[in-house]
Every structure is written in structure tokens, then in C-alpha cells.
């Protein structure tokens, strides 16, 4: 009798995918509104605190990345700058600015799909410093979970590249 291999999915993996899908949908919304292909969702105790997309072009603000916008909204919603116990789901590995903001906000966990090098490859002006290196060098306690729904997050770049009104920064 041949044994069948069963791959088990943990509750945490299911939860990560659920919230990553929210970030992906927000990124799609942003793309269709002339923004770049990035989305972020912040949760605490399995409740969505904020979920948004990049607002760089809308706000004419180079710092209005999806993660920064989500952190601002979460801080406002929770009325604190301490986001301990929160998880941020980002469609792409946070850039150094966004990773630093996550660290300063004391976000407990970063979950991302595409890698920062993927954004660099399609033409974004990225500093290609992986989160794992920033975590190690900076001694950050943030937990990092990579490559969640990677193919779906990479498809955001494809969708964005097809847009007539796309702009890089």
C-alpha cells in the first residue's frame, strides 16, 4: 500500500493568506487609481486595524508608501504610536524607510509577498537591503515571514505595468 503525503496548513498560514489577500486587493484598487502596485494591511488580535494602498502620487508625498499610510491609520485608530502586537501584511518587502517605521512603531510581525529586489527589477528606485539584514544589523525584534502569496503579489507588478498612467518614483 502506497502512503499518501499530506501537506498540512497551519492556522497561522491560513490567517496570513487571508490578510495578505486584503492587502493585494487594496494594491489593485490603488493601481486602478493611478498609484503604484503596493498595499498593506495591519491587524491586531485578528482584527483589521488599517488596510490601504500606496498614496505617493495622490498626496504628492514620496513617504506615502502603503506601509507608512497603514501605520499612520493604525496609530490614529488605536490612538497610540505603539503598535505592539500588530502584524503588517505588505504586498512587497518593506523598503528601509518602511521597515524602520515598523520597528519604531513596535510592530511585532511583518508578512510580505514579493521581494524588494522584484520592485527594483521592474524599475523602482529601491535600496535593495533585505529586511532580514536590517533586522540583524539593527537588532530588531520584528518577526519576518517572507514569500506569502508571492506569485499573487508579483502579479500586481504585471497589472501595474499594463497601466497607461503608471509612474515610477
N, C-alpha and C positions, 0 to 999 in steps of 0.2 A: 504494500500500500504506500503510495507516494504522499508525503507530507506537503501540505499547502502552507506557504509562507504568508503570514498575516502582518500587515503593517498597521500598527496602532497609532492613532492620532490622539494626542493628549488634549485635555480641555483647554489648556493654555494655547496650544496651536490653533484650535478652533476659534478661540477668543481673539487671538492676534489677527487671524484672517478676517474675521467679522469687522473689526475696527479698521483694518487696512483697506477693506472694500469701501468703507465710508470715506477715507482719505482719497482713494482712487476716484470715486465719484465726484468729490469736490474738485480734484485736479481737472477732471473732464469739464466740469462746469466752468472753471477758470479758463481753460483752453478755448472754449466756445465764446468766452467773453474777452478774448484778446490778451489773456495772461499767459504766463509760461507754464510748463507742464508739471507743476508741483502742488501737492496737497498734504495737509497734516490734520490729525485728529488727536485730541488729548482726552484721556479718560482717567477716572478715579473711582475705585470701588465698582468697576463695571458699569459706570455711567459716563456718557459723553459730556464733557465739560465745554469743549470747543471743537469745531471742525470747520476748516476753511481752506482756501487755496491761496496761492501767491497773489499779492496785490501791488507788485512793484510798479507796473505801468499805470494801473488805476490811480494810485496815490502819488505817482512820481517820486517814489521813495525806494532807493536801492536796498534799504534794510527791511522792506516789507515782504520778506520771504514767508512762505506758508508757515514754517515753524515759529518764526518770530510773531506773526499775526496770531497764530493759535495760542502762543504763550501769553500775549497781551490780553486776549479774550479770556483765557482761563484765569489769569490773575484778577481781572476785573470781575468775573463771575464768582470766584471764590473769595474775593476781597482780601487777597494776600499775595505777596511775592514769593511765598514758599509753596512750591508745588510738590512737596514730598508726597510719595505715594501715588503720584501720577505717572502714566505711561503716555509717551508721544509716539504716534504712528505716522511715519513720514514716507511718502512715495519714493523718495530718494534719500540716500545717506546725507545727513545734515552737513552743510559746509562748516568750516571752522567757526564762523560767526554764530551759526545756529547751534552747533554743539556747545559752544561757550555759554550761550543763553540758557540751554537746557541744564548745564552744570550749575550756573548761578541761580537758576530757579529751583534747583534741587530736585529736578525730575528724576524719578527712580529708574526708569527704563526707556530706552529708545529702540523702536522696532522700525526697520526700514526695508524697502524692496530693492530698487535699483541702486547701483553704487555711484559714488561721486565721480569715479572715472568714466562712467557711462555718460554723465552730463557733459563732462569735459570733451569726450569723443565727438559729441554732436555739435560742439561749438560754444558751450557756455564757458564763461571766464572763471573757472573753478580753481581753487587752491587744492590740489589733489593730495590732501592729508587725510588719510582714513581715520574714522572715529576711534578705532582701536588704538592707534598710535597716540592720538590726543588724550585718550583715557589713560594710557600707560604713562606717558610723559608727565601729564598733569596730575596724576594720582586721583582721578575722578572715580567716585563710587558707582557711577551710572552703569547699569546692566545694558548690554547691547545685544540685540537679536537681529541678525542680518538675513537678507535674501527672502523675506516673507513676500509671497506672491510676486516674485521677481519678474517673471515673464509678463504678468499683467501690468506691472509698473513700467517695464520697458516699452510696452505698447503705447503708453502715454506719450513717449517721445515720438513714436511713429505718427500718432494722431496729430500732435503739435506740428511736426514737420510738414504735414499736408495743408496746414492753415495758410491762407493768403496773407493774413495780417500778423504773422509771427514776428517777434522782435527778440533779439538776444540782449543780454546785458553782461 
